[in-house]
Amino acid sequence: MDSRTGVVAIVITQKNAVQSVQTVLTNYGEIIVGRMGVPNHQTGRNVIALIVEGQVEKISALVGNLGRISGVTAKSVLTPEGIKEN
């Protein structure tokens, strides 16, 4: 199976969802290469960008679990299949 690299964008609009998001991210920590979070205290909307690397199924499971949390939207963009290192 191919390992893919990508970005997962997470938008949190409900403060009570933050702990659930953190739990999911901890559970998938082995595929998270980097993380940047930007809280907006005025609007209550928070954005997290993850750099991920792993099997498509594992990345999809991460995004799916995040998307099932009320007040959370998650989307991913991955490198195309078959991309080889130079």
N, C-alpha and C positions, 0 to 999 in steps of 0.2 A: 504494500500500500504506500502511496505517495504521501510525503509530508508536505504540507502547504504552509505558506506564510500569509498573514493577512492582518486586517484591522477590524476590531469589533467596537462599534460606537454604541454607548449606553446613555440614555436620557432618563433621569429620575425626576418625576414631578410630584411625588408624595414622600415627605420626610420619613414616614413610618416604613418605607420600603428599603431604606438604606441598609439596615442590618441584614435583611434577607439577601440583598445584592452581595454584601460582603461575604456572607456564608457561601454563596454559589461561587464567587471568585476564589475563595480559599479552596473549595473542592476541586477546582480546575487549575490550580496554581502551576501544575507541571507544564501546561501549554502556554502560560502567560509569560512573555519575554519582557514586556515593558508596560507601564501604566501611567497615564496622566489624567488627573481629575481637576475639574474646574467647577467649584461651587458658585452659585449665584444666590447670595443671601437675600437680595431684594426681591427676586421673582420666585424663589424657592425651587428653581430648576437647576439640576446639577448634571454635568456631562462628564463621562469617563470614556477615554479612548484607550483601548488595549491593543498591543501588538501581540499577536499569537502565532504559534508555530506548532503544527501537529496534524494528526489525521483529520480529514474532513468530517468524519462522523463525530469525533470528539469536539471539534469546534462548533459543529451544528448543535450538539447536545448542550454546550455552554450557552449558546445564543437562545436555544429553546427554553432552557430553564430560567434564564433571565426574563424572557418574554412572558412567562407565566406569572410573574410577580406583578400584582396590581400597582399601577403607577410607574411602570418601567417599560421602556421601548428599547429593543436591541436589534441591531442590524450588523451584518458582516460583509466584508469584501475580501476575497482571497485571490492569490496568484492563480493563473490558469494551470490546469493539469498538464503535466509533462514538461514543465520548465526545469531545465538542468543548470547546475552551477557551471561557470566557465573555468 
